[in-house]
């Protein structure tokens, strides 16, 4: 490990904060800890930052934050096939991956004469032997590289090194520049029987992206577990960089934040503001962590348990709907609670309260 670390330092990496993957230990799951019937749509469903990329497959699976993990870890992300796909169409794919901002990738010096190699490591296991593909996909320059890895019934550590790429720089901004992908299933469009897996960075050839992999959907017995994912500058993967839970949570909240109330408890003062009329209130919620961009998606659950409390005579008023204002920002969300069932004092101070199970989420994912 010391030799690997020294080698990475010499290559321009090493040190703390070397892992550009967020939530690689699968510790944070703000949305849910288990979801069934997945495979019909793209998105992030369980562990934060880990996105499902799906196309056309009839296969379905359950995904969960699982307690099975190698020594030194408490959690993993588990896939459990519930509907097999017996006839694989050409355009099918199933990917678990993470999208990374360009400004977090500058240490790789990609596209320059000083370009650094990419070291990847993670732990995997399954119900039987299988072969999948780890891909680094440069979205700024349409360049890819992929390497196969094996899965067995025991936890094993996968270590992969991708050569430095002197072509195509990463944009220095908060947009999507690199996709870290694990291909679990692919039809001929991505797994061309006559193709060759591109193991060093080059112009993307779609048919070569997942050549040689097994299919996760080949049996309802199929499982796949992954944790301890790390992507760092260097020629050698190093020991996984553990960080405090609160640090990982803050990183995740840059992309997604949920404020919620559970078990029937009352949570007052979620957001504060004033009544803009007798039936609507203007509320401001200050994020726990500044967002990557102004949230593109705003989701409310348990609307009937969200109330307006104000200084008038009727102090606990139900609201008919909640909308996020277009002039919200990366630090604060302006929400308009309208259709209140009761008369409120126009201009009175007010706050938003949860009186039962409810949640509001803000999504700034890449």
N, C-alpha and C positions, 0 to 999 in steps of 0.2 A: 504494500500500500504506500509506503514512504517513497519507494522508487517511482511508482506511478504518479504520485503527487508531484515529486520533483520534476519528472518528465513533463507534466502538464504545465507547471510553472515556467519551465524553460520554453514551452510552446506558447506561452502567453496566457495560461489559465490558472487554475488552482485558487486557493484562498477561500474565504467565506462568500456566501451568496453566489456560488458558482453554478448552481442548478437553475436553468432558465425555465424548467417545467414547474408549474404551480400545482400544489396539492398532489405531488407524486406518490405520497404515502396514503392517499385516499382517506384522509382524516376528516375532511370537511364535506358535509352533504346538507346544504341549506334547503334544497328543494324537497328531497325525499331520501329515505334509506332503502327503498325497494319499489320497483315498478314492474308490472306484468304486461304481457301483450305487446312488447316493443318490437320494432322492425318495420312498422308502417310509415314512419316519418323520421326526419332528422331532428336533432336537438340535444340538449343537455337535460338529463332526467334524474340522475342520482348524484354521484360525486361531482362537486364543483369543478368546472373548467373542462371536464371530459365529455366530448361531443361525439354523438353517434352520427355517422354518415351512412346513409342507406339509399339504395336505388333498386327498385323493381322486385326485390326478392319476396317470395311467398313465406319465407321462414320467419318464425317469431321466437322471442326469448324473454326471459325474466332477467332483470339486472338489479343487483343489490350491493350495498356496502356490507361486506362479509367479515366475520372475525377470524376466518382462516387466513393465516399470514406466516411468513418465515420468521425466524428468530430476529428480534429487534424491531418488529412491526406489529401493530395492533389491528390493522384493517387491510382489506384488499377490495378490488372491484370484481364482482363475480358475474359471469354470463352463464345462463342455463337455457339451453335450447328446449323449447316447448312444442314447436311445430317445425318439422324437418322440411327441406326443400329438395324434392326428389328430381325435379327437372329444372336445371339451372339455365336461365336465359342469358344471352350474351352480355346484356347491360347490367347485370346484377352486381352489387357489392355490399359489403358490410365493413365499416371502418370504425374503430375507436381511436380518437385522437385529440389533439390540443392545438389551437391556433395561437401563434405567438406574435406579439408586436415587434415591429422592426427596431424600435429604439431599445429593446431589451436584448438585441442580437449583435450589437455593434462590436462586441469583444471578439467575435469570430473573424472580423476584418474581411468578410467574404467579398470577392470581386476585386481584391487588391493583390499586390505582389507579396504582402505580408499575411495572406489568408491563413487561418488556423484550422486544424482538423476538428471534427465533431465526435465527441465520445458519448456513447449511449449505453445505459445499463438499466435493467429492470429484472424483477422476479416474476416467474410465471409457473403455473401448473394447470393440469386438466384432468379429465377422466381417462384419457388414453393418449398415446403418442399422436402428435399432429405437427404440421409445419405451417407457419404463418410468416408474414413479411413486415418488417419495420421500414417505413419510408420517411425520408426527409424531403419535403416538397417546397421548393422556393417559389412562392406565389408572385413575387415581384418580377422574376425573370423567367418563369416557366421552365424551371430546371428541377430534376428529381434524381434521387439515388435511393436504392432500396437493398435490404439484405434479409435473407431468410434466417429464421431461428426455429429451434425445436421446442416442443412442449412435451413433458412426460407427466406421470401421475404424482411426482414429487416436486416440491418447490426447487427450482433451479434458477441460478442467476445468469441472465443473458448479458454478454458484453460485446458491443459492436463499435467499430471505429469507421467513420466516413472521412475520406481524404479531404483536405482543404480544397476549396474551389476558388480559383482566381478570376472567374467570370461571373459578373452580375453582382452588384452590391445590394445589400438590404436597405430599404428606405429608412431614414431616421425619423420615424413618426409613430403615432399610436394606432396605425392600421395593421392589418394582417399581412405578415411578410413570410412566415414559415409555418407549414403544417407538419406536426409530428404525428404520423399515422401508423396504426397497426391494422393491416389487412387481415380480416378473419374469414372473408368469403369473397369470391370474385368470379364473374363469368368471363367468357372469352374476350370481351371488350378490354378487360384489364389483365386477364390471365391468358394471353394468346398462346395456344399450344405450340406454335412455331416461333414464338418470340424468345427473347433472352432477357433475363432480369438485368436492369441497368444498375450496377453496384457502385459506380462512381458518378458524380454529378455530370449531367448532360442535358441537352434539350429534351423536354418531356415527350416520351412516346407512350401513348395511353395503353397500348397492348402489352407493354413490357413492365408495367407498374407492379404487378403481383404475380409474375410468372413462377409457377412451381409450388403454390400454396395448397394446403388442404382446405376443406370447407367446414366451417363451424356448423353449418346447417345439414350435415350429412346424416345426423342421427339425433333423436330426442334424448339420447344419453349424453350428448356432448356438453361439456362444461369448459369454461376458461376463466382463470383467475390471474390478476395482474396487480402488482404494487411495486413500490420502491423505484419509480421511474425517474431517471435523471438524464439530462442532456447538458453537457458542459464543454468548454473549450479544452482541447487536449488530445493527445495521442493515445491515452489510456483511461478507461473508466476508473473512477475512484469510489471509495465507500460512500453510500448514500448520505446526503447532507440533511440530517434531521434538523428541524427548526421548531420553536415553540408553537403550540396550536394557535395561539392568538395572532402570531405572525402570518401563518398560512391563511387564517380566516380573513385578515385585513387584505391580503393580496387577492383573495377570491371576491371580496366585497367591492373591489375596484370594478368588477365586471357584473356582479349580481348581488343584490341585497334584498333581504326579506325581513319585514317587521311583522311580527305575528303575536297572537295571544292564544293560549291553549288551556284546556281543562277548565273552561268556564270562569277563569279568573278575570278580574277587571283591570285593564291597563289604561290609565288616564294620561293625558298630555302627550299622546303619540305625535301630534303636530299642533301647532299653535297658529292663531290668526284672528280674523274678525268676520262678522256677518256683513256680507256685501249687499244683502237684501233681507227681507223677512223670511225667505225660503232657501237661501243659499249662503254658504260660508266659504271664505277664501283661507286655505290653510297652507302652512309652510312646514315641510319636513326636512330637517337637516341630516344629510346622509352621515352614517358612521364613518364612511371612507369616501373621499372624492372619487367620482366615477371616471372611467376611461373617456367616455363621451356622454352627452345628455342621453339618458335612457331612451332606447328606441321602443321598448315594450314595457307596459305598465299593466299589472294584473291584480285584481281584487277578488278575494274569496270571503265568504261570510258577510256579505254586504249588510244583512239585517242586524248584525251585531256591532256595526260601526255607527257611533252616535256623535252628535254635535252637543257639546256642553258649553253653555254660555252664561252671561250674567243676567239674563232676563228672568222673568217669573217662571217660565217653563224651561228648566235647565238641562233636560236630557231629551234631545230631539233626534228621531231617526232621519237618515238622509236617503233619498231615493236612488242616487247614483253618485259616483266619484269619477272625475276626469282629471287627467294631468294637463297642466297648461303648457302651451307651446313655448312659453318663455321661462321654463324651468332650466336649470343649468347642471353643471357637474358637481356642485356643492349642495344644492338645495332643490327640492321638488315643490312646485306650487300646485296644489290640488284644489279643485273646486267641488265642494259637496253641495249638490243641488237637490231640489224636490223635497225639501224637509217637510215632515208631517207635523206642522205646528207653526206658531207665529214666533219669529225671533226678532229681537230688536236690531234694526238696521244700524250697522256701525258698532254694535257691541263686540267686545272681545270674546273669543271662543277658543275651544280646543277640541281635538278629535280624540275619542275614547273608544276602546274595544270593551264591550260588555260580555263577550263570549268568544267562541272560536272564530277567528278572522285573521286575515293576512293581507298585506300589500307588498308586492315585489316590484323591483326596478331592475331592468335588464339592459346592460351595456356591453354584452358579449360581442366578440369579433364574429 
